[in-house]
C-alpha cells in the first residue's frame, strides 16, 4: 500500500510502498478515506527538537482520519466490516490509575497513532476497535469525519466550562481555534472575540462566527476590556501557545474568569501570577486531547444540530501532493488541510 513515511532522522517525508498491516487482537483494519494534517505532523515534517526526541523512524505518520472497516480481528464485537468510522488517535491502556478514574485521555501509558505506532496517511491503518467512532457517511461529510480528532480538541476546550451566555475570547486562530469559534457560536456564547497575527486567519475567524476580530499586534487586553464595559471577558481559550498570547489572555480575563489552555509553548513562559492569576482568582485548566468518550458525543451532537466546519477546511489534496500541502502549512497560508484518499461514493458504496 501507499504510505507517507518519516524514513529517518531529518527534515522531510517520503511517499513509499509498505505492507498492508494486519489487525492484532482487539483491532480493526480500516481503509483510509481522508485525513487531516495536524501541527504535530508539521513538526515531524520539519524534524524539530520535539520530533527528534519522540519519533522513532521509520514511521507512517498521520493521526486524524476516517475510513471504512474492512477487517476485524477475532473477538471484536461492536465494530463490524463495512462501518464508516473516525479514528481516535490516542490509544489508552485502560489499566493505569488515570484510565481507572475515567481520565483515559491522560492515560499514563498513552500511545498516539502516527507517533508511537504507524499512522493513517496510508491506504490502510490498524487501530483498536475501541478507538473507532462510528459515523453515518450520509450525514457527516467525508472531510468533516476526517477531522473529528481536532474538532474534538476544539469541543473539549470550548466546553471545559459552559460558554452559554458568556463573553469569550479565542487567542490564536489556527484550525482548532477556528473550530472553537464555531463551537462557541453553536453553544450559545453571548460574545466571541478572536485574535491572531495573520490576516487570512482573521478572515476565517469572521466566517466562523466571531463578533470582534483583533490583530494580535494590537493591545488585545485593552480592546477586550473596552468591548466588555471595562470588565474583561468571562472566558479565554488560549490556542496559540505564544507567550504574548498567554499573557494577553490572562490580562483580558475578568476577576474570577476561566482560562482553558490548549496551545503548546515552545519553551517555559513567564507570567505575572500575583496580579493576573492569584489576585484575580482566575481558574486555569490545561486541555489535552479529547475526553473519552464524552467529547466525541458532544462533537457528534453539535454536527447533528447544524455545526458546519467545512468553510474552515481551505485545501484538499491527494496524498501524492504532500509536498504542496506541507508547504502551504509552513507558510501559514491555509486553514485546515485534508488529504483525500478515497471518494465519498467509495465510502458509501
Order of alpha helices (4+ residues) and beta strands (2+ residues): beta-beta-beta-alpha-alpha-beta-beta-beta-beta-alpha-beta-beta-beta-alpha-alpha-beta-alpha-beta-alpha-beta-alpha-beta-alpha-beta-beta-alpha-beta-alpha-beta-alpha
